[in-house]
């Protein structure tokens, strides 16, 4: 019951915080919504501290990469909206990060996981391992 109560409080915080702040760059997707995302669970809810550490690593990876496409993303990283979903794979916690261009409007992106096919570097996602502070499985959408 404590986990459900904590998740409910977090969900309310995310809804209130994001609905009043159009400039928000990212949201932690609640466990109940993560289950409907199409991602494989089980799920967990990352903390704001987890996300802050992730953001530091993400910035370094994309801005300092030798990969031209990653560098392009790194230059405009602050313009991307982000969704953070805690997933557990083989007993290990990861944060799945779903990113999309901020100028693109997705209704309810603060609570519903955004899935888009194509779109190129305007849509990408990856997994972050909080234990090792590493990023894996970077996937950038293709072009139609």
C-alpha positions in Angstrom: 0.0 0.0 0.0 2.9 2.4 0.7 4.2 1.9 -2.9 0.8 2.7 -4.3 0.5 5.8 -2.1 3.9 7.0 -3.1 3.2 6.5 -6.7 -0.1 8.4 -6.4 1.6 11.3 -4.7 4.3 11.3 -7.4 1.7 11.1 -10.2 -0.2 14.1 -8.7 3.1 16.1 -8.4 3.9 15.4 -12.0 0.5 16.4 -13.2 0.4 19.6 -11.2 4.0 20.5 -11.9 3.8 19.9 -15.6 0.4 21.3 -16.4 1.3 24.6 -15.0 4.7 24.8 -16.6 4.7 24.6 -20.4 8.5 25.0 -20.4 9.1 21.7 -18.6 11.8 19.6 -20.3 11.0 16.3 -18.8 8.6 14.2 -16.7 8.9 11.0 -14.7 6.2 8.7 -16.1 4.2 7.1 -13.2 4.4 3.3 -12.9 0.7 2.9 -13.8 1.2 4.8 -17.1 4.5 3.0 -17.7 2.6 -0.3 -17.8 0.6 1.1 -20.8 3.7 2.4 -22.6 4.4 -0.7 -24.6 7.7 -1.1 -22.8 8.4 -4.4 -21.0 8.4 -4.2 -17.2 8.5 -4.6 -14.4 8.7 -0.9 -13.6 10.0 1.4 -10.9 9.8 5.1 -10.3 13.1 7.0 -10.6 13.8 9.9 -8.3 14.5 13.5 -9.2 18.1 12.8 -8.1 18.3 9.8 -10.5 17.1 12.1 -13.3 19.6 14.9 -12.5 22.5 12.4 -12.6 21.2 11.0 -15.9 21.0 14.5 -17.4 24.6 15.1 -16.5 25.8 11.9 -18.2 23.5 12.4 -21.2 24.8 15.9 -21.8 28.4 14.7 -21.8 27.7 11.7 -24.1 25.9 13.6 -26.8 28.0 16.8 -26.7 31.4 15.0 -26.6 30.6 12.2 -29.0 32.6 11.7 -32.2 29.3 10.5 -33.8 28.0 13.4 -36.0 24.3 12.6 -35.3 24.9 12.5 -31.6 26.7 15.8 -31.8 23.8 17.3 -33.7 21.5 16.2 -30.9 23.9 17.4 -28.2 23.9 20.9 -29.7 20.1 21.2 -29.3 19.6 18.9 -26.3 17.9 21.6 -24.2 15.1 21.9 -26.8 14.1 18.2 -26.4 11.2 17.1 -24.2 12.0 14.0 -22.2 10.0 11.1 -20.6 11.7 9.0 -17.9 10.5 5.5 -17.3 12.0 3.2 -14.7 12.3 -0.4 -16.0 13.8 -3.5 -14.5 15.7 -5.9 -16.9 17.3 -9.0 -15.6 16.9 -7.8 -12.1 18.8 -4.5 -12.8 17.2 -1.0 -12.7 17.4 1.2 -15.8 15.8 4.5 -16.7 14.4 4.5 -20.2 14.6 8.0 -21.6 12.2 8.9 -24.5 13.2 12.2 -26.2 11.4 14.3 -28.8 11.8 17.8 -30.3 10.2 20.4 -28.0 8.5 22.3 -30.8 6.5 19.1 -31.7 3.2 19.1 -29.9 2.0 15.8 -28.3 -1.2 16.0 -26.4 -0.7 14.6 -22.8 3.0 14.0 -23.3 3.4 14.7 -19.6 1.5 11.5 -18.6 1.3 9.3 -21.8 4.3 7.7 -23.3 4.9 9.1 -26.8 5.5 6.6 -29.6 6.4 7.9 -33.1 7.7 6.0 -36.1 10.1 7.9 -38.3 10.9 11.6 -37.5 14.7 11.2 -37.6 16.8 12.8 -34.9 13.7 14.6 -33.6 12.9 11.4 -31.8 15.3 9.2 -30.0 15.5 7.1 -26.8 18.1 5.2 -24.7 18.6 3.4 -21.5 20.5 4.8 -18.5 22.0 2.5 -15.8 22.0 4.5 -12.6 24.4 2.0 -10.9 27.2 2.4 -13.5 26.1 5.8 -14.7 26.3 4.6 -18.3 24.0 5.0 -21.3 23.2 2.1 -23.6 20.9 1.2 -26.5 20.7 4.6 -28.1 18.1 4.5 -30.8 17.4 7.4 -33.2 14.3 7.1 -35.3 14.7 6.8 -39.1 13.4 9.1 -41.8 10.3 8.3 -43.8 
